[in-house]
Amino acid sequence: MANPTVNVYIDGFNLYYGKLKGQPYKWLNLQGLFEDLMPGYEVKRVKYFTARVKARSDDPQAPARQSAYLRALATLPKVTIHYGQYTVHNVRMALSDTNAVPRTVEVIKTEEKGSDVNLAAHLMMDAFRNDADVYLVVSNDSDLTEPLRMTKSLLGKHIGIAKTYEKVSKSLLRCKPDFIRDIRVGAIQANQFPDVLRLIGKKVCMGSGCCPVLVR
């Protein structure tokens, strides 16, 4: 008897800030990770929702690092990448000290827009067309509460949440997920890309000197 299928929907920035920032394990093979975290299931699709970052004065190499990682993800046959928008702009914000002079300060504000909407749209469309047996959302964003609730209560699908933070959002828990998965550090460590990938298109080439080198 065939194993039940699972689709995985990853909020890329939520996963990064919740699990990977400040850690040495950012070169993460997402397909391998969720195949390890979902034993007994066939991982059918892994959909990764992100936005292209922009260079900042304090981190001018961020776009190059992200581009290298996205190219690595593109070698995985079950992974697709879906883009929102990333904006960087200066805004003035009030200081918490009401006695401070001046009362406001100019800061650099970064915003990632569209990924939560894109994730919700793909989740519900896939569930509507009965694309998998189980739908696993990798996020702690309470904005996804309603699409998760509708996927379970209106479309009658099994849903799960993979924890990007220590505590799952109370709002998401109200959707009554069928299960919650911990993203274990050991599983993250065990599913790192090799330090160097040699690529031909989207295929991994293990030979030497025959194609471009992708370096972390």
ChimeraX attribute file (.defattr): number of C-alpha atoms within 10 A of each C-alpha:
attribute: neighborCount
match mode: 1-to-1
recipient: residues
	/A:1	3
	/A:2	7
	/A:3	11
	/A:4	13
	/A:5	17
	/A:6	24
	/A:7	25
	/A:8	26
	/A:9	23
	/A:10	25
	/A:11	22
	/A:12	20
	/A:13	18
	/A:14	19
	/A:15	19
	/A:16	14
	/A:17	12
	/A:18	15
	/A:19	20
	/A:20	18
	/A:21	12
	/A:22	9
	/A:23	8
	/A:24	8
	/A:25	17
	/A:26	17
	/A:27	21
	/A:28	20
	/A:29	22
	/A:30	22
	/A:31	20
	/A:32	18
	/A:33	19
	/A:34	24
	/A:35	17
	/A:36	18
	/A:37	16
	/A:38	14
	/A:39	10
	/A:40	12
	/A:41	18
	/A:42	18
	/A:43	22
	/A:44	19
	/A:45	19
	/A:46	21
	/A:47	22
	/A:48	23
	/A:49	22
	/A:50	25
	/A:51	21
	/A:52	16
	/A:53	19
	/A:54	16
	/A:55	13
	/A:56	13
	/A:57	6
	/A:58	7
	/A:59	9
	/A:60	11
	/A:61	12
	/A:62	14
	/A:63	15
	/A:64	14
	/A:65	14
	/A:66	16
	/A:67	15
	/A:68	17
	/A:69	19
	/A:70	17
	/A:71	15
	/A:72	25
	/A:73	22
	/A:74	18
	/A:75	18
	/A:76	17
	/A:77	13
	/A:78	17
	/A:79	17
	/A:80	16
	/A:81	15
	/A:82	16
	/A:83	15
	/A:84	16
	/A:85	13
	/A:86	16
	/A:87	13
	/A:88	14
	/A:89	9
	/A:90	10
	/A:91	11
	/A:92	12
	/A:93	12
	/A:94	12
	/A:95	13
	/A:96	9
	/A:97	9
	/A:98	10
	/A:99	8
	/A:100	10
	/A:101	9
	/A:102	9
	/A:103	13
	/A:104	15
	/A:105	11
	/A:106	10
	/A:107	11
	/A:108	10
	/A:109	12
	/A:110	14
	/A:111	12
	/A:112	16
	/A:113	15
	/A:114	17
	/A:115	22
	/A:116	20
	/A:117	15
	/A:118	16
	/A:119	24
	/A:120	21
	/A:121	13
	/A:122	14
	/A:123	22
	/A:124	18
	/A:125	13
	/A:126	15
	/A:127	23
	/A:128	15
	/A:129	9
	/A:130	12
	/A:131	16
	/A:132	20
	/A:133	17
	/A:134	22
	/A:135	27
	/A:136	25
	/A:137	26
	/A:138	22
	/A:139	25
	/A:140	25
	/A:141	16
	/A:142	15
	/A:143	14
	/A:144	18
	/A:145	19
	/A:146	15
	/A:147	18
	/A:148	29
	/A:149	20
	/A:150	15
	/A:151	23
	/A:152	21
	/A:153	13
	/A:154	11
	/A:155	14
	/A:156	12
	/A:157	20
	/A:158	20
	/A:159	23
	/A:160	22
	/A:161	24
	/A:162	22
	/A:163	22
	/A:164	24
	/A:165	16
	/A:166	11
	/A:167	8
	/A:168	17
	/A:169	15
	/A:170	11
	/A:171	15
	/A:172	20
	/A:173	16
	/A:174	12
	/A:175	20
	/A:176	17
	/A:177	18
	/A:178	14
	/A:179	11
	/A:180	17
	/A:181	16
	/A:182	13
	/A:183	20
	/A:184	15
	/A:185	11
	/A:186	9
	/A:187	17
	/A:188	22
	/A:189	16
	/A:190	15
	/A:191	19
	/A:192	16
	/A:193	19
	/A:194	12
	/A:195	9
	/A:196	11
	/A:197	21
	/A:198	19
	/A:199	20
	/A:200	13
	/A:201	12
	/A:202	13
	/A:203	14
	/A:204	15
	/A:205	16
	/A:206	11
	/A:207	9
	/A:208	9
	/A:209	9
	/A:210	11
	/A:211	15
	/A:212	13
	/A:213	15
	/A:214	15
	/A:215	13
	/A:216	17
